[in-house]
């Protein structure tokens, strides 16, 4: 290798542990990602730091638990994720992996979803990305019109096979969904079915423009977050409706990027990481978390254990299955190590450098992993053992052996009191350091969330404007 490696990080939205055929899916064919796994490492025990998107993404980008960077509970007004026009976002003083690489001379670009704050101070171009093309938050946080008649979100979700409860917010008063290029809104309520192809075209243009210097590309898909809009040709090929079509589109997009880096002669100079921000929603015609229990929005395994594939020809041995317990925060120091960059020494990072295990060597020293939802530490895993300490806002301790019971069905709390005591002590230490709303604990080693005094939305709803996703030609850059 004659140059510092390029890095491509692909992050899906709500893609489950059982949604890829290389992770056991029988509903979806994912030949590109399966082949990518055969050429690199497939991680079986890889976790996101949160089962919902904003804190998950903030943790991955900073290498720190969500509560350590202010993403959770009271610090973001008890919102599970950030919403349009919210006052909070990723603090400008945080050093994201993009900023770390950019300061070291890397060209950096985000293509796709951000969801770490939509105020000007919090946008990707303020966090180390030279440029950005995508959505500031989830694709359901807009008008959700399918036609000039503006069907209500409730009707759309029912058509897509996911009827909403009577008390669910219908987004009726939300502003139109903004599509952004850098700091400018270039379309309101864009055609979501065309977005992925537009993202791929933008990403490929970035790769071609920076073929002669090291680059970091973060591709953050809108798929398979609901509602799902997808091109008809993917739907026709799908055996699992729109959801399966979206998975096929994800697989196609990975192939387009891998083909491009090969064509540019950059294959052995580029590490590619593929993962998802949290587990899948479980529903008919929807996603799968395989044998894992529950889904997105929970600290059961189905909420946070996700697929992860890492490919780097010549550096990461092909055909590996990595079973060590690792997580998305580990990507920060690992990527930094591969790129020859020191991580910040003036703040606590929770990720560990896992480059040796990915390269076929020894794993780093074992460390506990804490499952966090909102403002609370709800569970911990160390080795084979997982201890849940909360259920529906009630303290209740339960112990599972994940090596023999990945579905978390057999509570062993009475059988292993010594293990329970050890893990409870770890939870209490984490609560003291990170904070915990349920126990009214203020963390001793946390950094502030970003906050502005007078937040505004990026777009404003105009009742006289027909928002029907046809205002911006997403194919013009292809």
N, C-alpha and C positions, 0 to 999 in steps of 0.2 A: 504494500500500500504506500503510495508516494505522496499522499495528501491526507489531511484530516478528514474523517468520514463525514459524509452527508447523513442527515437523519430525516426520515419520514415517519411521523406518528399519525396513525389512522385511528380515530376514536368514533365508534358508533354510538347511537342514542337508543338505549333500552334493548339492545341485542342480548339475548339470553345465552346462558351457558350451554344449552342444548340446541341452539339454532344453527350451528354449522355441522356439516356431515363429519368433519374430522373430530368433532366432539360428540358424535353419536346421533345426530339428527337423522331421522328417516323421512322428514317432511320436506327438507330442502337439499338441493344439490349445490354445493359450493366448490366446484373443481379448482378454481384459482387459489382460494384460501387453503384448501386441502393440500395442494401442491406446494404452496408457500410453507405450510407446516412441515411437509416432508423434506424441504430444503433447509429447515432451521429448527427452532425449538418450539414445542407446544407445551404451554404451562398448564398444569392441571389444578393448581391451588393458588391462583392469582386473584387478588381482591382489589376492588375499588375502596376508597376510604369512606364512602357514603353510599347509601342505596338510592339517592336522588341526585339530580344533575349538577346544580350550582356548587354545592360543597364538594362533590366528587371531582369536578373539573378544577376547582381552586386548589385542592390537595395535590392532584397530579401535577399541576403546573408549578407549584411551589415546593413540592417535596415535604409538605407538612400537613398534619392532621387538620381537618376543617376547623375544629374549635381553636386550634393554635393560631389560625389566621382570621378568626372572627366570623367564620361562616357557620352559623348555627344558633338556634335558640334565640335568646333575648337580643343578641347583638344584631340580628337582622329582623327584628320585630316579630320573632316567632314564625316567620314565613318559612315553609319547607325549602323553597327555592326563591331566587330573585324574580320579581315581577316588573313589567314595564313601568318606568318612572319611579322606581324605588330609590330611596336615598342612599342605600348602601352598595358597596362593590369592593372589588379587590383593591386593597390599599396601594396607593402609588409607590410606597416604599418597599413593597414586596418585590423580590428578585425572582421572576419567573424563569423557567428554563429557557424561554425565548430571549429574555433580557441577558441572561448569563451567556448564551451563545452569541447574541448580537454584539455584546461588548467585546467579545473575543474575535470579532471579524466575520461572523457568519451572516449571510443573507437569511432573513426570516420572513415567513408568511403564514398567516392563518387563512384557511379557506373553509368556511362553514360556520358552525354554531359557536358562540362565545359563552354567554350566560354567566359572566362574572361581574355584571354591572353595566347598565346602559347609559350612565351619565358620562359626559365628555372626559372626566378625569379617570374613568375606569376602563375605557375602550382598549382593544388590543394594541393599537398604535401607541398607547401610553405604557404598555407593558412589554416592550421589547420586540414587537412585530413591525417590520418595515412596512408591511401592507396587509390589508384584510379585505376579503370579499365574502359576505355571508350574512347570517342572522344574529342579532344581539342576544336572543333568548329562544325559548322553545317555539316550535312551529305552530303550536296551538294557542299562542298568546296574541292572537290577532282577530280579525273580523270573521275568519273562517267561511268566506263566501265561496260557493261552488259555481255561482252563476250571477247574472245581474239581479236576480230576485233576492239575493242574499239569504240563503237558507239559514235558519238558526243553527247554532253549533249542536244543539241537542239532536236536531233532525239528521245532521251530517253524521254524527257519531252513531246514531241508530242505524243509518244506512251502511256504515262501515262495520257493523256487527258488535258495537260496544255502546249499548244504551246507557245513559247517565241517570243517576238517582235524581229524585225530584228536587233535592236541596243543593245540587251541584251548581257551581257558578257557570253561567252560560256565555261569559265573555261578551255580553251584549254591548257593554259600554266601553270595551277596550279599543284602543286606537288600532288602525290597520297595521299589519305586520310589516316592519321595515326591512328591506334588503339594502345592505350597506356596502360601499366600496370605500375603504379607509374610514374617514369620519363623515362621509356624506351619504344620505339616504338616496339611493338611485331608483328605488321602486317601492310602491306601497301595495301590499297584498300580492306578491309575485306568484307566478304559476309554480307551485311547489313540485308538480310532476316533472318539470323541466330543470329544477335546481341542481340535482346531482350531476347531470350532464354538463351544466354550466360550471359547477365546481371542478369537475375533472378537467375541462378545457382550461380553466384558470390555473389549476395546479400544474398542468403540463406546460403551459406558457412560462410559469415560474421556473420549472426545472430546466427548460431549454435556455432561458435567459441567464441562468447561473450555473451552467454546466462546468465552467472553468474555475469556480471557487466554491468553498464549502457552503452548504445551505441547510436550513431546517424548515421543513414543511410540516405544518400541523393541519391535517384534513379532518374536520369534525362534521360527520354526516348528520343530516336531519333524520335519517332512517334509523330505527324503525319506530320512532316516536309517533304517537297518534296525534291528529288524524293522518292517515297514509294516503298520499296522492302519488301515483306512479304511472309511468308510461304504459300504454296498452300492450306493447309487444312483450314487456316483462310479465304483465298479468296473464297473457295468453299462454305463456310457458310455465306458469306457476301451478303447483299442486296444492298450494295453501293460500289461495286468494291474494289479496293485496299485500298481506304481510309477507308471504313467500316471494311475491314479486319484488318487494323492497329488498329482501335478503339477496335475491339474484342480482339486483342492481348494485348492491354493495360489493358483491363478488366481482361483477363486471368492472367496477371502478378500480378495484385493487389490481385487476389484470391490466387495465390501461396504464396505471402508474408503473407497474413492474415492467411492462413491455417498453415503456419510455426510457426508464433508466438503463435497460439493456441496450436499447438503440443508441443511447448517448454514450455508451461505453463506461457507465458508472456503476455497474452491478456490484463489483467487489469493493467499491468505495462507499456503499450506501447501506446503512442499517435501516430496516423497516420494522416498525412495531405496529401490530394490529390488536385492538381491544375494544371494549365497550364501557360506557360510563356507569352502568349499573345493570342489574338483572332485568329480565323481561317481565312484562305484564302477562299474567296467565289468563287466557280466555279462549273461547272457541274461535278457531280461525286466527289465532294469534301466536305468541311466542312460546318458547319452551326453555325451562331451566334444567332439563334433564331429570336426574334423580334428586336434585336439590329441593329443599323445602321452601315453599312460598315464593315471593316475587319482589319486584321493585317496590321500594318504600318500606321494606322490613329489614331487620338485621339477622333474619334467618339466612342460610347460605344462598338461597335463590335471589336475595336482594343485592348481594355484594360480590359473590364469586362469579367471575366472568371469563369468557375466552380471552386468551392472549397468545399471540404468535410473534416470535422475533426471528427475523431472517437477516443474515449477513454472510454471504458466501465467502469462504476462506477464513472466517474468524469464528463463526458459530457453527459447530458441527451439525451436519444434516441429520434429520430423523430423530432428534432428541425428544424425549418426554421428560420434562422437569417437574418433579413432584414436591419440591421444597415450597414452604409457605412464603410467598412473596406478594408484593402489592404495588399499586400504581405509584406510590410515593418513592419507591425504589428506583423508578425510571430516572428521576432527577440526578442523583449522584452517579448512576450507571452511565447515562449519556454523557455527563460531564467528564467522567473518567475516560471514556472512549474518545472524546474530543480533545483530551489533554488540557482540561480546564479545572481549576480548583473551585470547589463549592464555597459559598460564603461561610465565613468563620464567626460572624457577629450575630448569629441567630441559631436557634435550634431547628435542625432538620430531622424529620422522622424517617426518611427513606434511608436504605442501606445500599451500598454498591454491590450489585449482584452480578457484575460482569464475569467473575470467575465461574460461577455455576452455569451461566449461559454459554460460556466458552468450553464447557465440558469438564471443569475442574471442581474444586471443593466449594461448598456453600459457605456463605459468611456465617458468623456466630448466630445462633438462634435468638430471635427477639419476639416478644409478644405482639400480637396484632389486635387492636381495639376496634370494635364495631360501634360506630357513632351515628345516631339519628337525631336530627334537630340539635338540641342543646345537651344531649345526654349520652353518656357512655353506657351502652346497653349490653355489651358482650365482649369477651376476650378469647382469642385463640392462642395457645402455645403448644407447638408440636401437634400431637394427635387430639388434644383436648380443647373443647370449647365450652365456656361457661356463659350462659345467659343470666343476666341479673335483673332484667325488667320484662314485663309483659303488660301492654296496654296501661302504662303509667302506674303499675303496681309492682313493687319489689317481689320477685320470685326467682329463686336460684334454681337453675337446672344445668346439668352437666351431660355432655355428649362426647363420645369417642368418634371423631370424624373419619378415622381410618376404617372402622367397621360399620359405621352408621352415618353415612354422608347425608341421609335424609332427615337426621335429627329427630328420631322417633323414640329412642330408648333412653330415658332419663336415668343417669347413673349417679345422681347426687348422693344417694344414701350409701352407695357401695364404695365410693372413693372420697372420704371426708378430708384426707390429707391434700389431695389434688384440689378439691374445692377451696380449701383454706388458702392454698398457694395462689390460686387464680383470683380469689376475692381480694387478696392483698395487692395484686397487680392492678385490679380495677380501682381500688381506693387510691393508689399512687397516681394512676392516670387521671382520676377525677380531681385530685389535688392540683395536678400540673396543668390540665387542660380546661378544667371547669366542668360543672355538671348542674344543669338547672334543677333537676329533680331533687338533688340533695342540697340545693342552694349554695353550691360551692363556686367560688371565684378562682379561676386558674392562676397559678403563680408564674407560669411561663407562657403567656399568650401575647399575641400582637394585635393591634387594633384593626378592625374592619375599616375600609374607607367609607367616608360619609360626607355628603354635601348638604347644605342648608336648605336649598330650594330646588328640589328635583323636578324635572319636567320630562314628559315623554318625547320620544324621537319623532313621532307622528301624531296627528290629531284627527279624530273622526269628523268627517264632513258628511252629514246626512244626504247632501245633494250629489255626492260622488258615487258612481257605481263601482264598488270594489269587486271586481270579478277576475282578478289575476291575469290581466292582459295588458298591463301598462308598460311592460319592459321586455324587450326582445332578448330572452336569455340565450338565444342561439347565435347572437351577433358576434360573440367572441370565439366561437368554435372554429 
